[in-house]
Amino acid sequence: MKRKLVVAVWILVMAVAVHAQTVPKKKEVLKAMTLANKYFMQKWPDPGKSIITNRERPSNIWTRAVYYEGLMELYRTDKKKAYIDYAYEWGNKHKWGLRDGIGTRNADNQCCGQTYIELFLHSKDSTHIHDVKASIDLMVQSDKQDDWNWIDALQMAMPVFTRLGVIYKDTAYFRKMYDLYSFAKYKHGTNGLYNAAEGLWWRDKDFVPPYKEPNGEDCYWSRGNGWVVAALARTMQWLPKNDPHYTEYLQDYKSMLKALLPIQRADGFWNVSLHDSTHFGGKELSGTALFIYGMAWGVNNGIIDKQTYLPVLLKAWNAMVKDCLHEDGMLGFVQGTGKEPKDGQPVSYTNIPDFEDYGLGCFLLAGSEVYKLKK
């Protein structure tokens, strides 16, 4: 009841402040996106080159796949041949394959399929999606439903299932996607990873109560919840509205965004621990960018109230561009890889995370929807 009252008061305050944030000029949004992307493409001229941090990994892993999600949205916004060529080269270098091959059930390994599908729709070359379709088909044909046991998986794979279902006009993809989603939401960790009472998700079963943050609150990791927001937006973007589970996805999406309103920081960001500002609190780009993306997508599609959410997302976007984007295009305040607030630290303006790709992908996703906003 107390949290509902806080949200209600917050909405009234924001209604008064609706004109405090101005929709940025499209050329300024595109300038920021272009600068950040240029920095990365210059740093990684060979998209097939392995990624070496604490060990060597192929460049079709989830971190790079998230970047390409963002790059494809940048290409929709600004159709520079260099962007799509860079994506095609990435796919070709990996022979349009998945890490661990067709037999993988790991959503992280399937995330590259989002861009492979985009490029298939561009080229009509079915070899681009042969492997990802084969991988997803194996899952659709099996009875196993417990694969998505961490919430990041929703963003990595739900859009793949959705788009294959649309392309092949086969609702079996939608049904299997919901089976996997409902396991994560209702079953994993005994009662599921979604706390409907607070509209947020625990990252995996390790964080389901009785686990608590230092201040006694539940642990809701910002980027993890950002992945879910993005997953729901990207799924609803393509899923037919007459799908029997569309309404549930929509309700979960709206509940999450509502839960984010009163916990936005004064500077526009969200803390890595959404309910404990003292636990590695501070500016952080990746979770914030995903929330911006989800909110801006909802505003642009008339799904959420513009008066309520526009000032929130603009405050966050303006803060991100002002406080994170370096003159050379590097992005600061990106939490490194991990699964909870303490991982991937420190987070600062100058610190370079273990992977520089996924943060940029999140930034480009956010920018692509901010670019579409109407004044």
Secondary structure, DSSP 8 states (H G I E B T S, - for coil): -HHHHHHHHHHHHHHHTTTSS----HHHHHHHHHHHHHHHHHH-S-TTS-EESSSEE-TTSHHHHHHHHHHHHHHHHS--HHHHHHHHHHHHHTTT--TT-TT---HHHHTTHHHHHHHHHHH--GGGTHHHHHHHHHHHTS-------STHHHHHHHHHHHHHHHHTT-THHHHHHHHHHHIIIIITTTT-SEETTTTEE-SSGGGSTT---TTSS---BHHHHHHHHHHHHHHHHHS-TTSTTHHHHHHHHHHHHHHHGGG--TTS---SBTT-TTSS-S--HHHHHHHHHHHHHHHHTT-S-HHHHHHHHHHHHHHHHHHHB-TTS-B-S---SSSSTTTT----SS---S-SHHHHHHHHHHHHHHHH---
